[in-house]
């Protein structure tokens, strides 16, 4: 593993982790019977292809395409969250 790979991976990991993600993880765990660890691991598996798709959308459609994609995924998350409340 090269130094560049470690630095870019660590940087990306630190960039992805944000207070919004921590808050949503807390809310999901609080309002469901699923453990926080299970939620995080399953969410990680689901999010990797979505992140890759977002990179493709950004490359083809720019910032506005990526923002549109973000709005769609946020609405989808909100719609799914109503199922566990």
NUNU-885079 format. One record per residue: x, y, z of N, C-alpha, C in turn. Coordinates in Angstrom, 3 decimals, padded with zeros to 6 digits. Example, Ala and Ser with C-alpha at 12.3 -4.5 7.8 and 13.67 -1.06 7.14 Angstrom:
// NUNU-885079
{r {013.190,-005.690,007.800},{012.300,-004.500,007.800},{013.200,-003.300,007.800}};
{r {012.850,-002.250,007.080},{013.670,-001.060,007.140},{012.900,000.030,007.870}};
//
This chain:
// NUNU-885079
{r {000.853,-001.172,000.000},{000.000,000.000,000.000},{000.899,001.235,000.000}};
{r {000.642,002.118,-000.926},{001.501,003.287,-001.057},{001.084,004.394,-000.094}};
{r {002.003,005.323,000.133},{001.743,006.474,001.001},{000.587,007.310,000.439}};
{r {000.582,007.484,-000.883},{-000.476,008.267,-001.514},{-001.856,007.635,-001.306}};
{r {-001.932,006.319,-001.416},{-003.197,005.616,-001.203},{-003.673,005.771,000.240}};
{r {-002.770,005.651,001.191},{-003.136,005.828,002.593},{-003.635,007.244,002.868}};
{r {-002.942,008.238,002.332},{-003.328,009.637,002.559},{-004.672,009.936,001.917}};
{r {-004.884,009.495,000.685},{-006.161,009.780,000.026},{-007.305,009.026,000.706}};
{r {-007.071,007.791,001.114},{-008.110,007.030,001.809},{-008.469,007.648,003.153}};
{r {-007.465,008.042,003.907},{-007.707,008.683,005.197},{-008.413,010.022,005.012}};
{r {-007.971,010.794,004.043},{-008.607,012.090,003.779},{-010.069,011.920,003.400}};
{r {-010.348,010.963,002.539},{-011.733,010.715,002.134},{-012.569,010.266,003.323}};
{r {-012.021,009.364,004.127},{-012.736,008.893,005.307},{-013.068,010.027,006.268}};
{r {-012.127,010.937,006.477},{-012.381,012.076,007.348},{-013.375,013.047,006.730}};
{r {-013.347,013.166,005.421},{-014.276,014.063,004.741},{-015.705,013.535,004.795}};
{r {-015.872,012.233,004.645},{-017.205,011.630,004.602},{-017.879,011.694,005.971}};
{r {-017.112,011.521,007.034},{-017.686,011.565,008.373},{-018.024,013.013,008.707}};
{r {-019.272,013.248,009.045},{-019.709,014.607,009.344},{-020.786,014.555,010.429}};
{r {-021.071,015.693,011.081},{-022.106,015.710,012.128},{-023.477,015.273,011.620}};
{r {-023.796,015.591,010.384},{-025.094,015.195,009.823},{-025.221,013.673,009.790}};
{r {-024.154,012.998,009.374},{-024.173,011.541,009.318},{-024.294,010.952,010.718}};
{r {-023.576,011.521,011.675},{-023.662,011.033,013.052},{-025.071,011.238,013.605}};
{r {-025.668,012.378,013.303},{-027.030,012.646,013.763},{-028.039,011.681,013.180}};
{r {-027.930,011.411,011.900},{-028.866,010.478,011.260},{-028.668,009.059,011.792}};
{r {-027.426,008.670,012.032},{-027.164,007.347,012.598},{-027.802,007.232,013.979}};
{r {-027.673,008.281,014.771},{-028.290,008.288,016.103},{-029.812,008.182,016.005}};
{r {-030.413,008.942,015.115},{-031.873,008.925,014.953},{-032.354,007.548,014.498}};
{r {-031.651,006.961,013.535},{-032.035,005.631,013.046},{-031.951,004.612,014.179}};
{r {-030.881,004.646,014.941},{-030.719,003.697,016.036},{-031.745,003.924,017.143}};
{r {-032.058,005.175,017.408},{-033.004,005.504,018.475},{-034.423,005.036,018.144}};
{r {-034.793,005.118,016.869},{-036.164,004.813,016.467},{-036.325,003.430,015.845}};
{r {-035.331,002.585,016.001},{-035.452,001.221,015.493},{-034.845,000.257,016.500}};
{r {-035.060,-001.004,016.282},{-034.490,-002.016,017.178},{-033.144,-002.532,016.666}};
{r {-032.644,-001.929,015.606},{-031.377,-002.357,015.003},{-030.223,-001.676,015.734}};
{r {-029.164,-002.412,016.004},{-028.021,-001.831,016.701},{-027.319,-000.809,015.811}};
{r {-026.640,000.116,016.455},{-025.935,001.160,015.728},{-024.835,000.573,014.838}};
{r {-024.138,-000.429,015.342},{-023.058,-001.052,014.565},{-023.618,-001.706,013.307}};
{r {-024.714,-002.411,013.442},{-025.341,-003.053,012.278},{-025.800,-002.007,011.271}};
{r {-026.389,-000.926,011.776},{-026.829,000.158,010.902},{-025.664,000.733,010.122}};
{r {-024.554,000.981,010.803},{-023.379,001.565,010.148},{-022.802,000.610,009.107}};
{r {-022.662,-000.666,009.452},{-022.067,-001.623,008.515},{-022.939,-001.844,007.281}};
{r {-024.233,-001.986,007.485},{-025.130,-002.160,006.340},{-025.175,-000.877,005.505}};
{r {-025.217,000.262,006.188},{-025.207,001.545,005.477},{-023.940,001.732,004.657}};
{r {-022.826,001.271,005.184},{-021.564,001.343,004.448},{-021.641,000.531,003.163}};
{r {-022.170,-000.677,003.263},{-022.288,-001.536,002.080},{-023.209,-000.927,001.028}};
{r {-024.271,-000.268,001.476},{-025.214,000.350,000.542},{-024.643,001.639,-000.036}};
{r {-023.883,002.380,000.770},{-023.433,003.704,000.341},{-022.295,003.686,-000.681}};
{r {-021.477,002.670,-000.680},{-020.327,002.652,-001.610},{-020.780,002.743,-003.069}};
{r {-021.716,001.926,-003.533},{-022.157,002.081,-004.927},{-022.839,003.431,-005.183}};
{r {-023.550,003.949,-004.173},{-024.208,005.244,-004.351},{-023.174,006.361,-004.483}};
{r {-022.103,006.295,-003.698},{-021.030,007.295,-003.812},{-020.377,007.210,-005.184}};
{r {-020.131,006.000,-005.654},{-019.539,005.850,-006.988},{-020.467,006.413,-008.068}};
{r {-021.764,006.167,-007.923},{-022.733,006.720,-008.868},{-022.729,008.245,-008.814}};
{r {-022.615,008.815,-007.622},{-022.571,010.268,-007.495},{-021.334,010.838,-008.197}};
{r {-020.212,010.168,-008.091},{-018.995,010.622,-008.777},{-019.214,010.621,-010.285}};
{r {-019.872,009.590,-010.791},{-020.169,009.524,-012.225},{-021.111,010.646,-012.631}};
{r {-022.157,010.876,-011.825},{-023.103,011.957,-012.114},{-022.391,013.304,-012.096}};
{r {-021.533,013.524,-011.119},{-020.774,014.779,-011.047},{-019.894,014.957,-012.274}};
{r {-019.245,013.877,-012.696},{-018.380,013.958,-013.876},{-019.141,014.282,-015.153}};
{r {-020.350,013.771,-015.286},{-021.132,013.987,-016.512},{-021.959,015.264,-016.486}};
{r {-022.508,015.615,-015.294},{-023.467,016.717,-015.221},{-023.016,017.871,-014.337}};
{r {-021.854,017.755,-013.736},{-021.324,018.846,-012.931},{-022.005,018.978,-011.569}};
{r {-021.813,020.156,-010.977},{-022.302,020.408,-009.629},{-023.824,020.305,-009.547}};
{r {-024.533,020.867,-010.527},{-025.997,020.840,-010.472},{-026.543,019.419,-010.594}};
{r {-025.907,018.602,-011.384},{-026.311,017.202,-011.466},{-026.083,016.480,-010.145}};
{r {-024.937,016.736,-009.514},{-024.634,016.110,-008.232},{-025.591,016.599,-007.147}};
{r {-025.901,017.895,-007.160},{-026.855,018.420,-006.173},{-028.247,017.817,-006.364}};
{r {-028.657,017.659,-007.608},{-029.941,017.018,-007.885},{-029.942,015.591,-007.361}};
{r {-028.860,014.886,-007.598},{-028.722,013.518,-007.098},{-028.793,013.493,-005.573}};
{r {-028.138,014.460,-004.919},{-028.175,014.548,-003.444},{-029.592,014.768,-002.937}};
{r {-030.328,015.646,-003.599},{-031.711,015.908,-003.189},{-032.543,014.639,-003.322}};
{r {-032.363,013.923,-004.411},{-033.113,012.684,-004.623},{-032.777,011.651,-003.547}};
{r {-031.493,011.507,-003.222},{-031.125,010.524,-002.193},{-031.610,010.959,-000.811}};
{r {-031.592,012.261,-000.524},{-032.104,012.741,000.764},{-033.608,012.505,000.884}};
{r {-034.333,012.768,-000.184},{-035.772,012.510,-000.168},{-036.048,011.016,000.001}};
{r {-035.254,010.191,-000.649},{-035.393,008.746,-000.496},{-035.133,008.303,000.938}};
{r {-034.113,008.880,001.573},{-033.818,008.545,002.968},{-034.965,008.970,003.879}};
{r {-035.497,010.161,003.657},{-036.622,010.633,004.475},{-037.845,009.742,004.286}};
{r {-038.097,009.347,003.065},{-039.237,008.473,002.776},{-039.070,007.123,003.477}};
{r {-037.845,006.582,003.440},{-037.591,005.300,004.105},{-037.671,005.430,005.623}};
{r {-037.218,006.544,006.170},{-037.237,006.740,007.615},{-038.650,006.730,008.186}};
{r {-039.615,007.197,007.412},{-040.989,007.213,007.927},{-041.522,005.799,008.168}};
{r {-040.882,004.817,007.545},{-041.312,003.431,007.705},{-040.967,002.847,009.077}};
{r {-039.990,003.431,009.785},{-039.602,002.867,011.084},{-040.116,003.680,012.254}};
{r {-040.750,004.808,012.007},{-041.223,005.642,013.111},{-042.603,005.208,013.550}};
//
